[in-house]
Amino acid sequence: MRHGRKFNHLGVDCDRRKLLLANLAKSLILNKRIVTTLAKAKALRVYVEPLISKCRIDTTHSRRVVFSYFQDKKIVKELFGNVAELIGDRKGGYLRILRVGRRLGDNAELAMIEFVDFNTIYSKKTNKKEGKNKNTKTAKKVAPVTEKEQAASAV
């Protein structure tokens, strides 16, 4: 029976689960997107999002708390540097889980987990050129004709 089991234990004991989630989180922070099973992706989101919320406030204490989860200075620097810059104004929901399909060997459901702000395909910020509005007619600016051009056209 599942009495008192509030989260997915992923079929392993506590120490293996902590190592598994820490390694998945390291890969996610370095690569910004990973593909894993759906159960692991859902467990990883619960593991990583509170740590990302800690990164919004850059203090020594929050750095030490995050370091206690990873024991890797490079990961902590990346998390408090590049990741914290993009998610500074977001209040939550830092990760997106997309179902990919099923794995051939054991038919496990695969999912891609990624940072929301690092994906340029789905972002609302696009590189639109200003002044190219197809709905309104814009008058073309006519440059004044110089004397040389008048003389060339007269010939």
C-alpha positions as CSV (number, residue, x, y, z in Angstrom):
1,M,0.0,0.0,0.0
2,R,1.0,3.6,-0.6
3,H,0.3,5.1,2.8
4,G,2.4,8.1,3.5
5,R,4.3,8.0,0.2
6,K,4.1,11.6,-1.0
7,F,6.6,11.4,-3.9
8,N,7.8,8.9,-6.4
9,H,10.6,6.8,-4.9
10,L,11.7,5.7,-8.4
11,G,12.1,2.0,-7.3
12,V,15.4,2.7,-5.5
13,D,16.5,3.5,-1.9
14,C,17.1,7.0,-0.6
15,D,20.8,7.3,-1.3
16,R,20.6,6.1,-4.9
17,R,17.6,8.4,-5.5
18,K,19.5,11.4,-4.2
19,L,22.5,10.6,-6.4
20,L,20.3,10.0,-9.4
21,L,18.4,13.3,-9.0
22,A,21.6,15.2,-8.4
23,N,23.2,13.8,-11.5
24,L,20.1,14.5,-13.6
25,A,20.0,18.0,-12.2
26,K,23.7,18.6,-13.1
27,S,23.1,17.5,-16.7
28,L,20.0,19.6,-16.9
29,I,21.8,22.7,-15.7
30,L,24.8,22.3,-18.0
31,N,22.9,21.3,-21.1
32,K,19.6,23.2,-20.5
33,R,17.6,20.2,-21.9
34,I,17.7,16.5,-21.3
35,V,15.6,13.5,-22.3
36,T,14.7,10.9,-19.6
37,T,11.8,8.9,-18.6
38,L,8.6,10.7,-17.6
39,A,8.7,9.5,-14.0
40,K,12.3,10.8,-13.5
41,A,11.4,14.1,-15.2
42,K,8.5,14.7,-12.9
43,A,10.7,13.8,-9.9
44,L,13.5,16.0,-11.2
45,R,11.2,19.0,-11.5
46,V,10.2,18.7,-7.8
47,Y,13.9,18.5,-6.9
48,V,15.3,21.3,-9.1
49,E,12.6,24.1,-8.9
50,P,13.2,24.9,-5.2
51,L,16.9,25.2,-5.9
52,I,16.3,27.5,-8.8
53,S,14.1,29.7,-6.5
54,K,17.1,29.8,-4.1
55,C,19.2,31.2,-6.9
56,R,17.1,34.3,-7.3
57,I,18.6,35.7,-4.1
58,D,22.4,35.6,-4.4
59,T,23.7,35.3,-0.9
60,T,26.5,33.2,0.6
61,H,23.9,31.1,2.5
62,S,21.9,30.3,-0.6
63,R,25.1,29.4,-2.5
64,R,26.0,27.0,0.3
65,V,22.6,25.4,0.4
66,V,22.7,24.8,-3.4
67,F,26.3,23.5,-3.1
68,S,25.2,21.0,-0.5
69,Y,23.0,19.4,-3.1
70,F,25.5,19.2,-5.9
71,Q,29.1,19.4,-4.5
72,D,30.2,21.1,-7.7
73,K,31.4,24.7,-8.0
74,K,30.9,24.8,-11.7
75,I,27.2,23.9,-11.4
76,V,26.7,26.5,-8.7
77,K,28.4,29.2,-10.7
78,E,26.3,28.3,-13.8
79,L,23.1,28.3,-11.7
80,F,23.7,31.6,-10.0
81,G,25.1,33.2,-13.2
82,N,23.4,32.4,-16.5
83,V,20.3,30.7,-15.2
84,A,19.6,33.3,-12.5
85,E,19.8,36.2,-15.0
86,L,17.0,34.8,-17.2
87,I,14.7,33.6,-14.4
88,G,15.1,36.6,-12.2
89,D,11.6,38.0,-13.0
90,R,9.8,34.7,-13.2
91,K,7.8,33.7,-10.1
92,G,7.8,29.9,-10.7
93,G,7.5,27.2,-13.3
94,Y,11.1,27.3,-14.4
95,L,11.0,23.9,-16.2
96,R,8.9,22.5,-19.0
97,I,8.2,18.7,-19.5
98,L,7.3,17.6,-23.0
99,R,6.4,14.0,-23.7
100,V,8.6,12.6,-26.5
101,G,7.4,9.1,-27.1
102,R,8.3,5.6,-26.0
103,R,11.6,3.9,-25.7
104,L,12.1,0.9,-27.9
105,G,13.7,-1.5,-25.4
106,D,11.2,-1.5,-22.5
107,N,8.4,0.8,-23.9
108,A,9.0,3.4,-21.1
109,E,7.5,6.8,-21.8
110,L,10.2,9.3,-22.5
111,A,10.0,13.0,-21.8
112,M,12.2,16.0,-22.5
113,I,12.7,18.4,-19.6
114,E,14.1,21.9,-20.3
115,F,14.3,25.4,-18.9
116,V,11.5,27.5,-20.1
117,D,13.5,30.7,-20.6
118,F,16.4,29.0,-22.6
119,N,14.2,27.7,-25.4
120,T,14.1,30.3,-28.2
121,I,11.4,28.5,-30.2
122,Y,8.7,28.9,-27.7
123,S,9.7,32.2,-26.3
124,K,7.5,35.3,-26.8
125,K,10.5,37.5,-27.5
126,T,11.0,37.3,-31.2
127,N,13.3,39.3,-33.5
128,K,10.7,41.2,-35.5
129,K,11.9,44.0,-37.6
130,E,10.3,47.3,-36.6
131,G,8.4,49.1,-39.3
132,K,7.3,46.1,-41.2
133,N,3.6,46.1,-40.5
134,K,1.6,44.5,-43.3
135,N,-1.8,45.8,-42.1
136,T,-1.1,49.5,-42.5
137,K,0.0,51.3,-45.5
138,T,3.1,53.3,-45.0
139,A,4.1,56.1,-47.3
140,K,7.4,55.8,-49.0
141,K,9.8,58.5,-48.3
142,V,11.0,60.2,-51.4
143,A,14.5,61.5,-51.3
144,P,15.1,64.9,-52.9
145,V,16.5,64.8,-56.4
146,T,19.9,66.3,-56.7
147,E,21.2,68.3,-59.6
148,K,23.5,65.5,-60.8
149,E,20.6,63.1,-61.0
150,Q,18.5,65.6,-62.9
151,A,21.3,66.1,-65.4
152,A,21.8,62.3,-65.8
153,S,18.1,61.7,-66.4
154,A,17.9,64.5,-68.9
155,V,20.6,63.0,-71.1
